[in-house]
Protein backbone atom coordinates (compact mmCIF):
# COMPACT_ATOMS: atom_id res chain seq x y z
CA UNK A 1 0.00 0.00 0.00
CA UNK A 2 1.27 3.47 -0.91
CA UNK A 3 0.10 6.91 0.16
CA UNK A 4 -1.08 8.93 -2.84
CA UNK A 5 -2.12 12.23 -1.29
CA UNK A 6 -3.23 14.32 1.66
CA UNK A 7 -6.56 16.21 1.70
CA UNK A 8 -7.62 18.69 4.34
CA UNK A 9 -10.92 20.38 5.20
CA UNK A 10 -11.64 23.08 7.76
CA UNK A 11 -14.73 23.05 9.97
CA UNK A 12 -16.10 25.28 12.69
CA UNK A 13 -18.69 24.00 15.16
CA UNK A 14 -20.35 26.84 17.12
CA UNK A 15 -21.13 26.27 20.80
CA UNK A 16 -24.68 26.91 21.90
CA UNK A 17 -23.30 28.73 24.95
CA UNK A 18 -19.75 30.18 25.01
CA UNK A 19 -17.38 28.54 27.48
CA UNK A 20 -15.42 30.40 30.13
CA UNK A 21 -12.50 29.05 32.17
CA UNK A 22 -10.00 30.88 34.36
CA UNK A 23 -8.11 32.00 31.23
CA UNK A 24 -10.21 31.05 28.18
CA UNK A 25 -13.26 32.28 26.32
CA UNK A 26 -14.34 29.83 23.64
CA UNK A 27 -17.41 30.12 21.41
CA UNK A 28 -16.66 27.44 18.81
CA UNK A 29 -14.57 24.38 17.99
CA UNK A 30 -12.31 24.88 14.94
CA UNK A 31 -10.70 21.87 13.26
CA UNK A 32 -8.57 20.85 10.31
CA UNK A 33 -9.67 17.38 9.21
CA UNK A 34 -7.07 15.26 7.43
CA UNK A 35 -7.70 12.48 4.92
CA UNK A 36 -4.72 10.40 3.76
CA UNK A 37 -5.49 8.59 0.48
CA UNK A 38 -3.84 5.36 -0.71
CA UNK A 39 -3.54 3.40 -3.93
CA UNK A 40 -5.73 0.66 -2.41
CA UNK A 41 -8.67 2.97 -1.81
CA UNK A 42 -8.34 3.05 1.96
CA UNK A 43 -8.42 6.46 3.65
CA UNK A 44 -6.87 7.32 7.00
CA UNK A 45 -8.37 10.11 9.08
CA UNK A 46 -6.93 12.48 11.66
CA UNK A 47 -7.62 15.97 12.94
CA UNK A 48 -6.20 18.89 14.89
CA UNK A 49 -8.11 21.75 16.47
CA UNK A 50 -7.84 25.23 17.90
CA UNK A 51 -10.06 27.82 19.57
CA UNK A 52 -10.26 30.41 16.80
CA UNK A 53 -10.71 30.07 13.02
CA UNK A 54 -8.02 32.64 12.21
CA UNK A 55 -5.35 30.05 13.09
CA UNK A 56 -6.76 27.22 10.98
CA UNK A 57 -4.64 28.24 7.95
CA UNK A 58 -1.52 27.79 10.07
CA UNK A 59 -2.55 24.27 11.06
CA UNK A 60 -3.41 23.43 7.46
CA UNK A 61 -0.11 24.78 6.14
CA UNK A 62 1.88 22.80 8.69
CA UNK A 63 0.20 19.56 7.68
CA UNK A 64 0.66 20.24 3.97
CA UNK A 65 4.32 21.16 4.48
CA UNK A 66 4.96 17.59 5.68
CA UNK A 67 3.16 15.90 2.79
CA UNK A 68 6.39 15.33 0.88
CA UNK A 69 7.61 13.10 3.71
CA UNK A 70 4.72 10.67 3.44
CA UNK A 71 3.40 10.66 -0.16
CA UNK A 72 4.63 7.55 -1.93
CA UNK A 73 5.36 5.76 1.35
CA UNK A 74 3.74 2.76 3.00
CA UNK A 75 1.68 3.76 6.07
CA UNK A 76 3.01 0.66 7.86
CA UNK A 77 6.27 2.61 8.16
CA UNK A 78 4.63 5.04 10.56
CA UNK A 79 7.41 4.82 13.18
CA UNK A 80 10.03 5.72 10.60
CA UNK A 81 7.83 8.41 9.09
CA UNK A 82 7.37 9.97 12.53
CA UNK A 83 11.14 10.10 13.02
CA UNK A 84 11.64 11.64 9.58
CA UNK A 85 9.03 14.32 10.22
CA UNK A 86 10.58 15.05 13.63
CA UNK A 87 13.96 15.59 11.99
CA UNK A 88 12.42 17.67 9.21
CA UNK A 89 10.91 20.25 11.60
CA UNK A 90 14.13 20.74 13.56
CA UNK A 91 14.65 24.26 12.23
CA UNK A 92 11.24 25.39 13.51
CA UNK A 93 11.58 23.48 16.79
CA UNK A 94 9.94 20.54 18.49
CA UNK A 95 7.21 22.37 20.35
CA UNK A 96 4.14 24.15 19.09
CA UNK A 97 2.64 24.01 15.64
CA UNK A 98 5.21 21.57 14.26
CA UNK A 99 3.93 18.85 16.60
CA UNK A 100 0.33 19.57 15.56
CA UNK A 101 1.21 18.77 11.97
CA UNK A 102 3.05 15.58 12.86
CA UNK A 103 0.19 14.52 15.13
CA UNK A 104 -2.52 14.83 12.47
CA UNK A 105 -0.53 12.71 10.03
CA UNK A 106 0.45 10.15 12.66
CA UNK A 107 -3.19 9.67 13.72
CA UNK A 108 -4.23 9.10 10.12
CA UNK A 109 -1.37 6.63 9.55
CA UNK A 110 -2.39 4.49 12.52
CA UNK A 111 -5.99 4.67 11.34
CA UNK A 112 -4.88 3.43 7.91
CA UNK A 113 -2.87 0.52 9.26
CA UNK A 114 -5.77 -0.62 11.41
CA UNK A 115 -8.17 -0.42 8.47
CA UNK A 116 -5.71 -2.32 6.26
CA UNK A 117 -5.72 -5.25 8.67
CA UNK A 118 -9.31 -5.00 9.90
CA UNK A 119 -8.08 -4.34 13.45
CA UNK A 120 -8.60 -1.53 15.92
CA UNK A 121 -5.56 0.51 16.92
CA UNK A 122 -6.09 -0.87 20.42
CA UNK A 123 -5.57 -4.41 19.14
CA UNK A 124 -2.54 -3.32 17.12
CA UNK A 125 -0.99 -1.94 20.30
CA UNK A 126 -2.04 -4.92 22.43
CA UNK A 127 -5.40 -4.69 24.12
CA UNK A 128 -5.61 -4.84 27.92
CA UNK A 129 -9.28 -3.91 28.52
CA UNK A 130 -12.52 -3.23 26.70
CA UNK A 131 -13.73 -0.26 28.79
CA UNK A 132 -12.37 2.63 30.84
CA UNK A 133 -13.81 4.84 33.59
CA UNK A 134 -14.97 8.13 32.06
CA UNK A 135 -15.26 11.55 33.64
CA UNK A 136 -17.59 14.07 32.05
CA UNK A 137 -15.59 17.16 31.14
CA UNK A 138 -18.02 19.11 29.01
CA UNK A 139 -19.53 21.36 31.65
CA UNK A 140 -19.43 22.69 35.22
CA UNK A 141 -17.80 25.85 33.88
CA UNK A 142 -16.72 28.90 35.86
CA UNK A 143 -19.52 30.94 34.29
CA UNK A 144 -22.31 28.83 35.86
CA UNK A 145 -24.12 29.80 39.04
CA UNK A 146 -24.10 27.43 42.00
CA UNK A 147 -27.67 26.35 41.23
CA UNK A 148 -26.68 25.68 37.62
CA UNK A 149 -23.61 23.71 38.74
CA UNK A 150 -25.68 21.47 40.96
CA UNK A 151 -28.34 20.92 38.31
CA UNK A 152 -25.75 20.02 35.68
CA UNK A 153 -23.90 17.69 38.04
CA UNK A 154 -27.13 15.83 38.80
CA UNK A 155 -27.85 15.64 35.08
CA UNK A 156 -24.48 13.92 34.50
CA UNK A 157 -25.36 11.42 37.22
CA UNK A 158 -28.64 10.79 35.45
CA UNK A 159 -26.77 10.10 32.22
CA UNK A 160 -24.78 7.38 33.98
CA UNK A 161 -21.47 9.11 34.74
CA UNK A 162 -19.71 8.19 37.95
CA UNK A 163 -17.01 10.87 37.60
CA UNK A 164 -16.96 14.50 36.47
CA UNK A 165 -14.72 17.56 36.36
CA UNK A 166 -15.51 21.14 37.32
CA UNK A 167 -13.56 24.34 36.69
CA UNK A 168 -12.13 26.76 39.21
CA UNK A 169 -11.14 30.39 38.74
CA UNK A 170 -13.25 32.72 40.83
CA UNK A 171 -11.50 35.77 42.37
CA UNK A 172 -11.46 34.41 45.91
CA UNK A 173 -10.56 31.08 47.47
CA UNK A 174 -13.81 31.14 49.42
CA UNK A 175 -15.95 31.42 46.30
CA UNK A 176 -14.24 28.51 44.54
CA UNK A 177 -14.49 26.37 47.66
CA UNK A 178 -18.20 27.17 47.98
CA UNK A 179 -18.72 25.95 44.43
CA UNK A 180 -16.79 22.72 44.97
CA UNK A 181 -18.75 22.09 48.15
CA UNK A 182 -22.00 22.61 46.26
CA UNK A 183 -21.09 20.11 43.55
CA UNK A 184 -19.91 17.57 46.12
CA UNK A 185 -23.21 17.99 47.96
CA UNK A 186 -25.15 17.43 44.74
CA UNK A 187 -23.32 14.25 43.70
CA UNK A 188 -22.59 12.70 47.10
CA UNK A 189 -19.36 11.27 48.53
CA UNK A 190 -18.96 8.27 46.23
CA UNK A 191 -18.78 10.03 42.84
CA UNK A 192 -15.29 10.90 41.56
CA UNK A 193 -14.79 14.66 41.28
CA UNK A 194 -11.90 16.52 39.65
CA UNK A 195 -11.22 20.28 39.64
CA UNK A 196 -9.37 22.20 36.92
CA UNK A 197 -7.86 25.68 37.40
CA UNK A 198 -6.86 25.94 33.71
CA UNK A 199 -3.48 27.46 34.65
CA UNK A 200 -5.24 30.41 36.27
CA UNK A 201 -3.55 30.65 39.70
CA UNK A 202 -0.29 31.83 41.18
CA UNK A 203 1.69 29.27 43.14
CA UNK A 204 0.69 30.73 46.52
CA UNK A 205 -2.99 30.96 45.57
CA UNK A 206 -2.90 27.38 44.26
CA UNK A 207 -1.40 26.10 47.52
CA UNK A 208 -4.00 27.96 49.60
CA UNK A 209 -6.92 26.68 47.57
CA UNK A 210 -5.38 23.20 47.30
CA UNK A 211 -5.26 22.90 51.07
CA UNK A 212 -8.81 24.18 51.39
CA UNK A 213 -9.98 21.57 48.85
CA UNK A 214 -8.68 18.60 50.86
CA UNK A 215 -12.01 17.84 52.63
CA UNK A 216 -13.80 17.36 49.30
CA UNK A 217 -11.79 14.28 48.30
CA UNK A 218 -10.86 15.33 44.76
CA UNK A 219 -9.35 12.77 42.42
CA UNK A 220 -6.99 15.50 41.24
CA UNK A 221 -6.38 19.26 41.11
CA UNK A 222 -5.59 20.06 37.49
CA UNK A 223 -3.23 22.69 36.05
CA UNK A 224 -3.12 24.93 39.12
CA UNK A 225 -0.43 27.21 37.62
CA UNK A 226 0.89 28.16 34.19
CA UNK A 227 1.96 25.08 32.23
CA UNK A 228 5.48 26.39 31.68
CA UNK A 229 6.03 26.82 35.44
CA UNK A 230 7.18 23.29 36.21
CA UNK A 231 8.96 24.41 39.37
CA UNK A 232 5.78 26.13 40.57
CA UNK A 233 3.65 23.07 39.82
CA UNK A 234 6.16 20.93 41.73
CA UNK A 235 5.86 23.29 44.73
CA UNK A 236 2.09 22.95 44.72
CA UNK A 237 2.36 19.15 44.41
CA UNK A 238 4.73 19.02 47.39
CA UNK A 239 2.53 21.23 49.59
CA UNK A 240 -0.88 19.54 49.24
CA UNK A 241 -2.18 15.98 49.48
CA UNK A 242 -4.51 16.08 46.46
CA UNK A 243 -2.72 14.76 43.33
CA UNK A 244 -1.73 17.36 40.75
CA UNK A 245 -2.66 16.61 37.13
CA UNK A 246 -1.00 18.42 34.24
CA UNK A 247 0.59 18.01 30.82
CA UNK A 248 -2.08 18.88 28.26
CA UNK A 249 0.08 21.80 27.08
CA UNK A 250 3.33 19.83 27.01
CA UNK A 251 5.10 18.58 23.88
CA UNK A 252 6.69 15.23 23.02
CA UNK A 253 8.47 12.85 25.35
CA UNK A 254 11.17 15.35 26.28
CA UNK A 255 8.66 17.76 27.77
CA UNK A 256 7.13 14.97 29.84
CA UNK A 257 10.56 13.77 30.89
CA UNK A 258 11.14 17.24 32.34
CA UNK A 259 7.81 17.08 34.17
CA UNK A 260 8.68 13.71 35.70
CA UNK A 261 12.20 14.75 36.69
CA UNK A 262 10.90 17.90 38.40
CA UNK A 263 8.00 16.18 40.15
CA UNK A 264 5.64 18.66 38.47
CA UNK A 265 2.59 16.37 38.41
CA UNK A 266 1.20 13.17 39.93
CA UNK A 267 -0.96 12.48 36.86
CA UNK A 268 0.26 13.21 33.32
CA UNK A 269 -2.28 14.37 30.72
CA UNK A 270 -0.86 14.10 27.18
CA UNK A 271 -2.87 15.79 24.45
CA UNK A 272 -2.73 13.92 21.14
CA UNK A 273 -2.07 16.98 18.98
CA UNK A 274 0.57 18.49 21.26
CA UNK A 275 2.36 15.30 22.22
CA UNK A 276 2.81 14.40 18.54
CA UNK A 277 0.18 11.76 17.87
CA UNK A 278 -0.31 8.15 18.85
CA UNK A 279 3.31 7.11 18.29
CA UNK A 280 4.64 9.64 20.80
CA UNK A 281 1.73 9.27 23.22
CA UNK A 282 2.60 5.61 23.68
CA UNK A 283 6.24 6.50 24.44
CA UNK A 284 5.15 9.04 27.05
CA UNK A 285 2.75 6.59 28.69
CA UNK A 286 5.40 3.87 28.88
CA UNK A 287 7.92 6.31 30.33
CA UNK A 288 5.39 7.36 32.97
CA UNK A 289 4.60 3.73 33.72
CA UNK A 290 8.27 3.15 34.60
CA UNK A 291 7.76 5.67 37.42
CA UNK A 292 4.30 4.33 38.40
CA UNK A 293 2.70 7.57 37.22
CA UNK A 294 -0.81 7.34 35.75
CA UNK A 295 -1.76 9.11 32.54
CA UNK A 296 -5.11 10.44 31.38
CA UNK A 297 -5.59 11.61 27.78
CA UNK A 298 -6.63 15.22 27.21
CA UNK A 299 -9.72 15.85 25.01
CA UNK A 300 -9.61 13.74 21.77
CA UNK A 301 -11.90 11.23 23.47
CA UNK A 302 -12.80 9.31 20.32
CA UNK A 303 -9.20 8.65 19.24
CA UNK A 304 -7.84 8.32 22.78
CA UNK A 305 -10.19 5.45 23.62
CA UNK A 306 -7.93 3.18 21.60
CA UNK A 307 -5.02 4.19 23.82
CA UNK A 308 -7.10 3.75 26.96
CA UNK A 309 -7.74 0.17 25.94
CA UNK A 310 -4.06 -0.65 25.43
CA UNK A 311 -2.17 1.28 28.13
CA UNK A 312 -2.38 -0.12 31.65
CA UNK A 313 -1.56 3.15 33.43
CA UNK A 314 -4.56 5.02 32.02
CA UNK A 315 -7.07 5.32 34.88
CA UNK A 316 -9.63 7.72 33.39
CA UNK A 317 -10.77 8.84 29.98
CA UNK A 318 -11.84 12.45 29.60
CA UNK A 319 -15.28 12.46 27.98
CA UNK A 320 -15.35 15.67 25.97
CA UNK A 321 -18.44 15.82 23.73
CA UNK A 322 -17.17 18.60 21.45
CA UNK A 323 -16.19 16.43 18.48
CA UNK A 324 -19.12 14.00 18.48
CA UNK A 325 -21.02 15.81 15.71
CA UNK A 326 -18.21 15.08 13.23
CA UNK A 327 -18.50 11.28 13.33
CA UNK A 328 -20.73 8.55 11.99
CA UNK A 329 -20.29 6.57 15.22
CA UNK A 330 -21.09 7.51 18.83
CA UNK A 331 -19.34 6.78 22.11
CA UNK A 332 -21.00 4.20 24.35
CA UNK A 333 -21.29 4.63 28.14
CA UNK A 334 -22.04 1.60 30.33
CA UNK A 335 -22.02 1.79 34.14
CA UNK A 336 -19.88 4.93 34.08
CA UNK A 337 -17.35 3.42 31.65
CA UNK A 338 -16.75 4.25 28.01
CA UNK A 339 -16.50 1.15 25.84
CA UNK A 340 -13.39 0.74 23.67
CA UNK A 341 -14.64 0.45 20.06
CA UNK A 342 -13.57 -2.77 18.37
CA UNK A 343 -13.75 -1.30 14.89
CA UNK A 344 -10.91 -1.02 12.34
CA UNK A 345 -8.44 1.80 12.84
CA UNK A 346 -9.37 4.52 15.31
CA UNK A 347 -12.97 3.34 15.33
CA UNK A 348 -14.57 6.67 14.36
CA UNK A 349 -15.09 7.96 10.83
CA UNK A 350 -15.94 11.46 9.60
CA UNK A 351 -19.53 12.06 8.58
CA UNK A 352 -19.61 13.81 5.18
CA UNK A 353 -22.95 15.50 5.92
CA UNK A 354 -21.60 16.95 9.16
CA UNK A 355 -18.46 18.16 7.41
CA UNK A 356 -20.60 19.85 4.78
CA UNK A 357 -22.68 21.50 7.48
CA UNK A 358 -19.70 22.92 9.38
CA UNK A 359 -17.20 23.45 6.55
CA UNK A 360 -15.48 26.84 6.30
CA UNK A 361 -12.56 28.19 4.27
CA UNK A 362 -9.31 27.81 6.21
C-alpha positions as CSV (number, residue, x, y, z in Angstrom):
1,X,0.0,0.0,0.0
2,X,1.3,3.5,-0.9
3,X,0.1,6.9,0.2
4,X,-1.1,8.9,-2.8
5,X,-2.1,12.2,-1.3
6,X,-3.2,14.3,1.7
7,X,-6.6,16.2,1.7
8,X,-7.6,18.7,4.3
9,X,-10.9,20.4,5.2
10,X,-11.6,23.1,7.8
11,X,-14.7,23.0,10.0
12,X,-16.1,25.3,12.7
13,X,-18.7,24.0,15.2
14,X,-20.3,26.8,17.1
15,X,-21.1,26.3,20.8
16,X,-24.7,26.9,21.9
17,X,-23.3,28.7,24.9
18,X,-19.8,30.2,25.0
19,X,-17.4,28.5,27.5
20,X,-15.4,30.4,30.1
21,X,-12.5,29.1,32.2
22,X,-10.0,30.9,34.4
23,X,-8.1,32.0,31.2
24,X,-10.2,31.1,28.2
25,X,-13.3,32.3,26.3
26,X,-14.3,29.8,23.6
27,X,-17.4,30.1,21.4
28,X,-16.7,27.4,18.8
29,X,-14.6,24.4,18.0
30,X,-12.3,24.9,14.9
31,X,-10.7,21.9,13.3
32,X,-8.6,20.8,10.3
33,X,-9.7,17.4,9.2
34,X,-7.1,15.3,7.4
35,X,-7.7,12.5,4.9
36,X,-4.7,10.4,3.8
37,X,-5.5,8.6,0.5
38,X,-3.8,5.4,-0.7
39,X,-3.5,3.4,-3.9
40,X,-5.7,0.7,-2.4
41,X,-8.7,3.0,-1.8
42,X,-8.3,3.1,2.0
43,X,-8.4,6.5,3.6
44,X,-6.9,7.3,7.0
45,X,-8.4,10.1,9.1
46,X,-6.9,12.5,11.7
47,X,-7.6,16.0,12.9
48,X,-6.2,18.9,14.9
49,X,-8.1,21.7,16.5
50,X,-7.8,25.2,17.9
51,X,-10.1,27.8,19.6
52,X,-10.3,30.4,16.8
53,X,-10.7,30.1,13.0
54,X,-8.0,32.6,12.2
55,X,-5.3,30.1,13.1
56,X,-6.8,27.2,11.0
57,X,-4.6,28.2,7.9
58,X,-1.5,27.8,10.1
59,X,-2.5,24.3,11.1
60,X,-3.4,23.4,7.5
61,X,-0.1,24.8,6.1
62,X,1.9,22.8,8.7
63,X,0.2,19.6,7.7
64,X,0.7,20.2,4.0
65,X,4.3,21.2,4.5
66,X,5.0,17.6,5.7
67,X,3.2,15.9,2.8
68,X,6.4,15.3,0.9
69,X,7.6,13.1,3.7
70,X,4.7,10.7,3.4
71,X,3.4,10.7,-0.2
72,X,4.6,7.6,-1.9
73,X,5.4,5.8,1.3
74,X,3.7,2.8,3.0
75,X,1.7,3.8,6.1
76,X,3.0,0.7,7.9
77,X,6.3,2.6,8.2
78,X,4.6,5.0,10.6
79,X,7.4,4.8,13.2
80,X,10.0,5.7,10.6
81,X,7.8,8.4,9.1
82,X,7.4,10.0,12.5
83,X,11.1,10.1,13.0
84,X,11.6,11.6,9.6
85,X,9.0,14.3,10.2
86,X,10.6,15.1,13.6
87,X,14.0,15.6,12.0
88,X,12.4,17.7,9.2
89,X,10.9,20.3,11.6
90,X,14.1,20.7,13.6
91,X,14.7,24.3,12.2
92,X,11.2,25.4,13.5
93,X,11.6,23.5,16.8
94,X,9.9,20.5,18.5
95,X,7.2,22.4,20.4
96,X,4.1,24.2,19.1
97,X,2.6,24.0,15.6
98,X,5.2,21.6,14.3
99,X,3.9,18.9,16.6
100,X,0.3,19.6,15.6
101,X,1.2,18.8,12.0
102,X,3.0,15.6,12.9
103,X,0.2,14.5,15.1
104,X,-2.5,14.8,12.5
105,X,-0.5,12.7,10.0
106,X,0.5,10.2,12.7
107,X,-3.2,9.7,13.7
108,X,-4.2,9.1,10.1
109,X,-1.4,6.6,9.5
110,X,-2.4,4.5,12.5
111,X,-6.0,4.7,11.3
112,X,-4.9,3.4,7.9
113,X,-2.9,0.5,9.3
114,X,-5.8,-0.6,11.4
115,X,-8.2,-0.4,8.5
116,X,-5.7,-2.3,6.3
117,X,-5.7,-5.3,8.7
118,X,-9.3,-5.0,9.9
119,X,-8.1,-4.3,13.5
120,X,-8.6,-1.5,15.9
121,X,-5.6,0.5,16.9
122,X,-6.1,-0.9,20.4
123,X,-5.6,-4.4,19.1
124,X,-2.5,-3.3,17.1
125,X,-1.0,-1.9,20.3
126,X,-2.0,-4.9,22.4
127,X,-5.4,-4.7,24.1
128,X,-5.6,-4.8,27.9
129,X,-9.3,-3.9,28.5
130,X,-12.5,-3.2,26.7
131,X,-13.7,-0.3,28.8
132,X,-12.4,2.6,30.8
133,X,-13.8,4.8,33.6
134,X,-15.0,8.1,32.1
135,X,-15.3,11.5,33.6
136,X,-17.6,14.1,32.0
137,X,-15.6,17.2,31.1
138,X,-18.0,19.1,29.0
139,X,-19.5,21.4,31.6
140,X,-19.4,22.7,35.2
141,X,-17.8,25.8,33.9
142,X,-16.7,28.9,35.9
143,X,-19.5,30.9,34.3
144,X,-22.3,28.8,35.9
145,X,-24.1,29.8,39.0
146,X,-24.1,27.4,42.0
147,X,-27.7,26.3,41.2
148,X,-26.7,25.7,37.6
149,X,-23.6,23.7,38.7
150,X,-25.7,21.5,41.0
151,X,-28.3,20.9,38.3
152,X,-25.7,20.0,35.7
153,X,-23.9,17.7,38.0
154,X,-27.1,15.8,38.8
155,X,-27.8,15.6,35.1
156,X,-24.5,13.9,34.5
157,X,-25.4,11.4,37.2
158,X,-28.6,10.8,35.5
159,X,-26.8,10.1,32.2
160,X,-24.8,7.4,34.0
161,X,-21.5,9.1,34.7
162,X,-19.7,8.2,38.0
163,X,-17.0,10.9,37.6
164,X,-17.0,14.5,36.5
165,X,-14.7,17.6,36.4
166,X,-15.5,21.1,37.3
167,X,-13.6,24.3,36.7
168,X,-12.1,26.8,39.2
169,X,-11.1,30.4,38.7
170,X,-13.2,32.7,40.8
171,X,-11.5,35.8,42.4
172,X,-11.5,34.4,45.9
173,X,-10.6,31.1,47.5
174,X,-13.8,31.1,49.4
175,X,-16.0,31.4,46.3
176,X,-14.2,28.5,44.5
177,X,-14.5,26.4,47.7
178,X,-18.2,27.2,48.0
179,X,-18.7,25.9,44.4
180,X,-16.8,22.7,45.0
181,X,-18.8,22.1,48.2
182,X,-22.0,22.6,46.3
183,X,-21.1,20.1,43.5
184,X,-19.9,17.6,46.1
185,X,-23.2,18.0,48.0
186,X,-25.1,17.4,44.7
187,X,-23.3,14.2,43.7
188,X,-22.6,12.7,47.1
189,X,-19.4,11.3,48.5
190,X,-19.0,8.3,46.2
191,X,-18.8,10.0,42.8
192,X,-15.3,10.9,41.6
193,X,-14.8,14.7,41.3
194,X,-11.9,16.5,39.6
195,X,-11.2,20.3,39.6
196,X,-9.4,22.2,36.9
197,X,-7.9,25.7,37.4
198,X,-6.9,25.9,33.7
199,X,-3.5,27.5,34.6
200,X,-5.2,30.4,36.3
201,X,-3.6,30.6,39.7
202,X,-0.3,31.8,41.2
203,X,1.7,29.3,43.1
204,X,0.7,30.7,46.5
205,X,-3.0,31.0,45.6
206,X,-2.9,27.4,44.3
207,X,-1.4,26.1,47.5
208,X,-4.0,28.0,49.6
209,X,-6.9,26.7,47.6
210,X,-5.4,23.2,47.3
211,X,-5.3,22.9,51.1
212,X,-8.8,24.2,51.4
213,X,-10.0,21.6,48.8
214,X,-8.7,18.6,50.9
215,X,-12.0,17.8,52.6
216,X,-13.8,17.4,49.3
217,X,-11.8,14.3,48.3
218,X,-10.9,15.3,44.8
219,X,-9.3,12.8,42.4
220,X,-7.0,15.5,41.2
221,X,-6.4,19.3,41.1
222,X,-5.6,20.1,37.5
223,X,-3.2,22.7,36.1
224,X,-3.1,24.9,39.1
225,X,-0.4,27.2,37.6
226,X,0.9,28.2,34.2
227,X,2.0,25.1,32.2
228,X,5.5,26.4,31.7
229,X,6.0,26.8,35.4
230,X,7.2,23.3,36.2
231,X,9.0,24.4,39.4
232,X,5.8,26.1,40.6
233,X,3.7,23.1,39.8
234,X,6.2,20.9,41.7
235,X,5.9,23.3,44.7
236,X,2.1,22.9,44.7
237,X,2.4,19.2,44.4
238,X,4.7,19.0,47.4
239,X,2.5,21.2,49.6
240,X,-0.9,19.5,49.2
241,X,-2.2,16.0,49.5
242,X,-4.5,16.1,46.5
243,X,-2.7,14.8,43.3
244,X,-1.7,17.4,40.7
245,X,-2.7,16.6,37.1
246,X,-1.0,18.4,34.2
247,X,0.6,18.0,30.8
248,X,-2.1,18.9,28.3
249,X,0.1,21.8,27.1
250,X,3.3,19.8,27.0
251,X,5.1,18.6,23.9
252,X,6.7,15.2,23.0
253,X,8.5,12.9,25.4
254,X,11.2,15.3,26.3
255,X,8.7,17.8,27.8
256,X,7.1,15.0,29.8
257,X,10.6,13.8,30.9
258,X,11.1,17.2,32.3
259,X,7.8,17.1,34.2
260,X,8.7,13.7,35.7
261,X,12.2,14.8,36.7
262,X,10.9,17.9,38.4
263,X,8.0,16.2,40.1
264,X,5.6,18.7,38.5
265,X,2.6,16.4,38.4
266,X,1.2,13.2,39.9
267,X,-1.0,12.5,36.9
268,X,0.3,13.2,33.3
269,X,-2.3,14.4,30.7
270,X,-0.9,14.1,27.2
271,X,-2.9,15.8,24.5
272,X,-2.7,13.9,21.1
273,X,-2.1,17.0,19.0
274,X,0.6,18.5,21.3
275,X,2.4,15.3,22.2
276,X,2.8,14.4,18.5
277,X,0.2,11.8,17.9
278,X,-0.3,8.1,18.9
279,X,3.3,7.1,18.3
280,X,4.6,9.6,20.8
281,X,1.7,9.3,23.2
282,X,2.6,5.6,23.7
283,X,6.2,6.5,24.4
284,X,5.2,9.0,27.1
285,X,2.7,6.6,28.7
286,X,5.4,3.9,28.9
287,X,7.9,6.3,30.3
288,X,5.4,7.4,33.0
289,X,4.6,3.7,33.7
290,X,8.3,3.1,34.6
291,X,7.8,5.7,37.4
292,X,4.3,4.3,38.4
293,X,2.7,7.6,37.2
294,X,-0.8,7.3,35.7
295,X,-1.8,9.1,32.5
296,X,-5.1,10.4,31.4
297,X,-5.6,11.6,27.8
298,X,-6.6,15.2,27.2
299,X,-9.7,15.9,25.0
300,X,-9.6,13.7,21.8
301,X,-11.9,11.2,23.5
302,X,-12.8,9.3,20.3
303,X,-9.2,8.7,19.2
304,X,-7.8,8.3,22.8
305,X,-10.2,5.5,23.6
306,X,-7.9,3.2,21.6
307,X,-5.0,4.2,23.8
308,X,-7.1,3.7,27.0
309,X,-7.7,0.2,25.9
310,X,-4.1,-0.6,25.4
311,X,-2.2,1.3,28.1
312,X,-2.4,-0.1,31.7
313,X,-1.6,3.1,33.4
314,X,-4.6,5.0,32.0
315,X,-7.1,5.3,34.9
316,X,-9.6,7.7,33.4
317,X,-10.8,8.8,30.0
318,X,-11.8,12.5,29.6
319,X,-15.3,12.5,28.0
320,X,-15.4,15.7,26.0
321,X,-18.4,15.8,23.7
322,X,-17.2,18.6,21.5
323,X,-16.2,16.4,18.5
324,X,-19.1,14.0,18.5
325,X,-21.0,15.8,15.7
326,X,-18.2,15.1,13.2
327,X,-18.5,11.3,13.3
328,X,-20.7,8.6,12.0
329,X,-20.3,6.6,15.2
330,X,-21.1,7.5,18.8
331,X,-19.3,6.8,22.1
332,X,-21.0,4.2,24.4
333,X,-21.3,4.6,28.1
334,X,-22.0,1.6,30.3
335,X,-22.0,1.8,34.1
336,X,-19.9,4.9,34.1
337,X,-17.3,3.4,31.7
338,X,-16.7,4.2,28.0
339,X,-16.5,1.1,25.8
340,X,-13.4,0.7,23.7
341,X,-14.6,0.5,20.1
342,X,-13.6,-2.8,18.4
343,X,-13.7,-1.3,14.9
344,X,-10.9,-1.0,12.3
345,X,-8.4,1.8,12.8
346,X,-9.4,4.5,15.3
347,X,-13.0,3.3,15.3
348,X,-14.6,6.7,14.4
349,X,-15.1,8.0,10.8
350,X,-15.9,11.5,9.6
351,X,-19.5,12.1,8.6
352,X,-19.6,13.8,5.2
353,X,-22.9,15.5,5.9
354,X,-21.6,17.0,9.2
355,X,-18.5,18.2,7.4
356,X,-20.6,19.9,4.8
357,X,-22.7,21.5,7.5
358,X,-19.7,22.9,9.4
359,X,-17.2,23.5,6.6
360,X,-15.5,26.8,6.3
361,X,-12.6,28.2,4.3
362,X,-9.3,27.8,6.2
